[in-house]
Structure formats: structure tokens, C-alpha cells
Amino acid sequence: MPVLVASDLDRTLIYSSAALALTMPDARAPRLLCVEVHESKPLSYMTETAARLLTDLGDTAVFVPTTTRTRKQYQRINLPGPPPTYAICANGGHLLVDGVTDADWHAGVRARLAAQCAPLAEVREHLMTSADPAWVRKHRVAEDLFAYLVVERELLPEEWVKELAVWAEDRGWTVSLQGRKIYAVPQPLTKSAAVREVARRTGAELTLAAGDSLLDADLLLAADQGWRPGHGELADTGWTAPAIGALPERGVLAGERILREFLKAART
């Protein structure tokens, strides 16, 4: 039976220049491969070693990129290895099969959101009126499913984030702070639901997962075995679970370690 590997991308397998955490002497820094270009500029990287490991993983298991990114944001990433048959975008809102959205899956997601949580318009209005323009740089809606803000992190009041989380929870939404982005996501919109659907379609009996943020917690809990890096929301809060490996590595070297763990478990 195939092994399914569902991994978050940003700050789990791929890293912006600001998230690389290259703390070693320059001469000992790993060689990097650019895997994303945006507006003619390099944006995301992994080590060359990680690129080789990901290629091996694609030949060993069913690798499923599992991201909160929109489809457009995901499709500008050029990962090494065989093109994944399945990919999960918009935090589970879109299940891509050979790069094309599964319309039935998406319709089912929309029906669950309409039935179980407050509408996006209400949440977006609250974000617009409660967030201070002094530290908000952008207001965004992703795939007409959830909203997020791009903020100046050093100016962001910690208390505001806590108050937003309480307000959102009362309406069936989750708040996640990742780098310079604050996400407001409906609770029924989960990566784990889409991963379970891919496992059903592929007949996978073992699911492995990795992620760094609060939005990855359900993905990790749904997997048979999972890993989180030494950075991110989950590490900062000390989050763990019985089948979760809390890795010490931070930054781009964490991505390399996660891929080693995936390969070891898949081959075993």
C-alpha cells in the first residue's frame, strides 16, 4: 500500500530569505536552491540537499503539498522531483488533481462552511474596522474562503491578536499568526479533511505529515506520524502530541531534517 506524505510548505519545506535562520558561519552555510520566483525576484528556497531528498521522496511515496496558499500562489512554486498528482491549497478549500481543482470537493467545502460558521463578509468587516492602519499593510481575501492581514510585526499589539482569536472562535473561525500574516480561517476549513480524502483515493494505509503553524495542528493530529520544526507557532507554544516529533532544527535546515524523517519512515 502507498505511503502518503502531506506536508505544509512555507516555513516547513520552503523558506523565504527572512526565515532561513542561517546562524552558522558564512563559509559553512548550506547551498540553496531557489524554488519560487515572484515578480521576477527570488522568493523561496530550500537547501540543495533537501531538494535531492524531496526528489527521492517523490519516487518513494505519494507526496502531497498541503498549503494555506491560494492556487495562484502555490502554482508559482517549482518544487524538485516528480510533479505531485495531488495538492491541497487554501487550507483544504481546493483539492488539485493534476493541477486542476476537483469541483465536487470544493462544492462540499463551501456547503460545510455555509452551514457551520459565520460568513466571510462578517469576519472581513471586523478585520477592516478593528485593525489599526498604523500596522496593517494589506487586507486580503483568499479564494473567497478566508481572510488575512499583512502587518508590521514589531508594531502589532499582542492583545489585539488575542482579542481577535476570542471573537473569531465565537463565530466558528480560527486565528493564526504566521510571520507577518494574521489569518482568519473557518474552523471547518482544514487540511486534514482534504488529506483524508487523498488517502481514501490512493488507498494509503500510512500517512505522514509536517507543519509549523496552528493551522497545521489538525493535519499533524490526523497523521499516523508527524513532525514540527523548532520554529513557528506550534514550537513557540510548546505544542506536541504522542505521534509528533518536535525537532530542534530551525529555519531551512529544519526542512532538510523533516524530509529525512519522511524518507526514513516511508522506507521503513
C-alpha positions in Angstrom: 0.0 0.0 0.0 1.3 3.5 -0.8 2.6 5.8 1.9 1.0 9.3 1.8 3.2 12.3 2.8 1.3 15.5 3.4 3.5 18.5 4.2 3.0 22.2 4.7 5.3 24.3 2.5 6.1 27.7 3.9 8.5 27.6 6.9 8.3 23.8 6.8 9.8 22.7 3.5 10.5 26.1 1.8 11.8 29.3 3.3 11.9 33.0 2.4 15.2 34.7 2.9 14.0 36.2 6.2 13.1 32.7 7.5 16.3 30.9 6.5 17.9 31.2 10.0 21.4 30.8 8.7 23.1 31.1 12.1 26.3 29.2 11.2 29.5 30.9 9.8 29.1 32.0 6.2 31.6 29.5 5.0 29.6 26.7 6.5 26.2 27.8 5.2 24.4 25.2 3.0 24.0 25.7 -0.7 20.5 26.9 -1.5 18.1 26.2 -4.4 15.5 28.9 -5.3 12.1 27.2 -5.7 9.9 30.2 -6.1 10.1 33.4 -8.2 7.6 36.2 -7.8 7.6 39.4 -9.9 11.0 38.4 -11.3 12.6 38.1 -7.9 13.7 35.0 -6.0 11.3 34.4 -3.1 11.6 30.9 -1.5 14.4 28.4 -1.0 15.4 25.0 0.2 18.8 23.5 0.6 20.2 21.6 -2.4 20.3 18.5 -0.1 16.6 19.0 0.7 15.9 19.2 -3.0 17.6 15.8 -3.5 15.7 14.3 -0.6 12.4 15.6 -1.9 13.1 14.1 -5.3 13.8 10.7 -3.6 10.6 11.1 -1.6 8.5 11.7 -4.7 9.8 8.4 -6.0 9.1 6.6 -2.7 5.7 7.9 -1.5 2.6 9.9 -2.6 3.8 13.4 -1.8 1.0 15.9 -1.3 1.9 19.6 -0.9 -0.6 20.9 1.7 -0.7 24.6 2.0 -2.8 27.6 3.1 -1.6 29.4 -0.1 -4.1 30.1 -2.8 -3.9 28.1 -6.0 -2.2 31.0 -7.8 0.4 31.4 -5.0 1.0 27.6 -5.0 1.4 27.3 -8.7 4.4 29.7 -8.8 6.4 27.3 -6.7 8.7 25.0 -8.7 9.5 22.0 -6.4 12.1 19.4 -7.4 11.1 15.9 -8.1 8.1 14.4 -10.0 5.1 16.7 -10.2 2.6 15.8 -7.4 -0.6 14.2 -8.6 -2.5 15.7 -5.7 -2.0 19.1 -4.0 -4.1 20.8 -1.3 -4.5 24.6 -1.4 -6.4 27.3 0.5 -6.1 25.2 3.7 -8.1 22.4 2.3 -10.6 24.5 0.2 -9.2 23.3 -3.0 -8.0 19.7 -3.8 -6.0 19.8 -7.0 -5.7 16.7 -9.2 -3.0 17.0 -11.8 -3.2 20.8 -11.2 -6.9 21.1 -11.7 -9.5 21.8 -8.9 -11.8 18.9 -8.0 -15.1 20.8 -8.4 -17.1 18.3 -6.2 -14.7 18.6 -3.3 -14.8 22.4 -3.5 -18.6 22.4 -3.5 -18.7 20.2 -0.5 -16.3 22.5 1.4 -18.5 25.5 0.6 -21.6 23.7 1.8 -19.9 22.9 5.2 -18.7 26.5 5.7 -22.2 27.9 5.0 -23.7 25.5 7.5 -21.2 25.7 10.3 -19.7 29.2 10.7 -20.2 32.9 10.3 -19.9 34.3 6.8 -16.6 35.6 5.4 -18.1 39.1 4.9 -18.7 39.5 8.7 -15.2 38.5 9.6 -13.7 40.7 6.9 -15.7 43.7 8.1 -14.4 43.1 11.6 -10.8 42.9 10.4 -11.3 46.1 8.4 -12.8 48.1 11.4 -10.7 46.7 14.3 -7.2 46.6 12.8 -5.1 49.8 13.0 -3.8 51.2 9.7 -0.7 52.1 11.6 0.5 48.5 11.5 -1.7 46.9 8.7 0.0 46.9 5.3 -2.5 44.8 3.3 -6.0 43.3 3.7 -6.6 40.2 1.6 -9.3 37.6 0.9 -8.0 34.2 -0.3 -10.1 32.2 -2.8 -13.3 33.8 -1.3 -12.8 31.3 1.6 -10.8 33.1 4.3 -9.1 36.4 5.1 -5.7 37.6 6.2 -3.8 40.7 7.0 -0.2 41.6 6.2 1.2 43.5 9.2 4.3 45.2 10.6 5.0 42.6 13.2 7.0 44.8 15.6 4.1 47.2 15.8 1.4 44.6 16.2 -0.3 44.7 19.6 -0.3 41.2 21.1 -3.5 41.9 23.0 -5.3 42.7 19.7 -4.4 39.2 18.3 -5.8 37.5 21.5 -9.0 39.5 21.4 -9.4 38.7 17.7 -8.9 35.0 18.4 -11.7 35.0 21.1 -14.0 37.0 18.8 -13.4 34.6 15.9 -13.8 31.4 17.9 -17.3 32.5 19.0 -18.2 32.6 15.3 -16.6 29.3 14.3 -13.3 30.7 13.0 -9.6 30.2 13.9 -6.9 32.9 14.0 -3.3 32.1 13.2 -0.2 34.4 13.3 2.5 33.4 10.8 5.4 35.7 10.3 3.9 39.0 9.0 0.5 37.5 8.3 -2.6 37.1 10.5 -5.0 34.5 9.1 -8.7 34.2 10.0 -9.9 30.8 8.7 -13.2 29.0 9.2 -12.8 26.1 11.6 -14.3 23.5 9.2 -11.8 24.5 6.5 -9.0 22.1 7.4 -6.0 20.5 5.7 -6.8 17.2 7.4 -10.1 16.7 5.7 -8.6 17.0 2.3 -5.7 14.7 3.2 -8.1 12.1 4.4 -9.8 12.3 1.0 -6.5 11.8 -0.8 -5.7 8.8 1.5 -9.1 7.3 0.5 -8.4 7.8 -3.2 -4.9 6.4 -3.1 -5.5 3.6 -0.7 -2.7 4.8 1.6 -2.6 3.0 4.9 0.2 5.2 6.4 0.0 9.0 6.5 3.0 11.2 7.4 2.8 14.9 7.9 4.7 18.0 8.9 3.9 21.7 9.6 4.8 24.6 11.8 1.7 26.6 12.4 -1.6 26.5 14.3 -3.3 25.8 11.0 -1.2 22.6 10.7 -2.2 21.1 14.1 -5.2 19.2 12.7 -3.1 17.9 9.9 -0.5 16.6 12.3 -3.1 15.0 14.6 -4.8 13.3 11.7 -1.5 11.6 10.5 -0.1 8.4 11.8 3.2 10.2 12.4 4.2 13.8 12.1 7.0 16.3 12.7 7.1 20.0 13.6 10.3 22.2 13.3 11.9 24.1 16.2 10.3 27.4 15.0 6.8 28.6 14.3 3.5 28.8 16.3 3.5 25.2 17.4 7.1 25.3 18.7 6.5 28.7 20.3 3.6 27.3 22.3 5.3 24.0 23.1 2.5 22.2 21.2 3.0 18.4 20.8 1.1 15.1 20.7 2.1 11.5 21.1 2.9 10.7 17.5 4.5 14.1 16.8 8.3 14.6 16.6 9.4 18.0 17.9 12.5 18.7 16.0 15.3 21.0 17.3 16.3 22.4 13.9 15.1 25.9 13.0 14.9 27.6 9.6 15.9 26.0 6.3 17.8 23.1 8.0 14.6 22.1 9.6 13.1 21.5 6.2 16.1 19.2 5.4 15.6 17.3 8.6 11.8 16.8 8.0 12.5 15.3 4.6 15.0 12.9 6.1 12.4 11.8 8.6 9.7 11.4 5.9 12.1 9.2 3.8 13.1 7.1 6.8 9.5 6.4 7.9 8.3 5.8 4.3 11.0 3.3 3.6 10.5 1.5 6.9 
